[in-house]
């Protein structure tokens, strides 16, 4: 049995897991293991003690949204560039513009195995990546079977990254708790995760 908490907000930003600062950097539409772990640690700070980076309480999730909006962001490198001659030096930090994507009206379902964890989660807000992108819970905890969570493609439509290595898997990050071991997963799509009306 799953105890499911639904979160929603006006917008949500998910950073690219590579954090590449190219001329255009697109955000992915799935939650990486580190984002799920971060959400879990925000909801259950006691997990920070003796943390090994494993996901312990969130057993499944779904993410959907209405559309993606491209946003421009101005960035500067941390270091300074030295220019000029020995007697006429100057230092500068050049600006660059990145294109990042923001989800419009995201909905996130988090599935827990016990009611106590869901009751703790339903009283708190979460962030997908940045602190200003807050998602709020609905007051109701949905009690559904695992089969219903995986088959009700209208209610639980969305993207989910399945942490498993198979022929569909791709690299989704590095586990800093395990000597930067590579992490693999594949995206499972339930129903229609991107549509105008829910």
Protein Blocks (a to p, Z undefined) as FASTA:
>chain_A
ZZddddddfbdcdddfklpacfbdcddfbdcfklmmmmmmmmmmmlmgopehiafklmbd
cdddfbdcddddddddfbdcdedjfklccdddddddddddddehiadddddfbfklmmmm
mmpccdfkbmklccdddfbdcdddfklmmmmmmlmgccdddddddfkbccfbdcfklgoi
acddddddehjfbcfbZZ
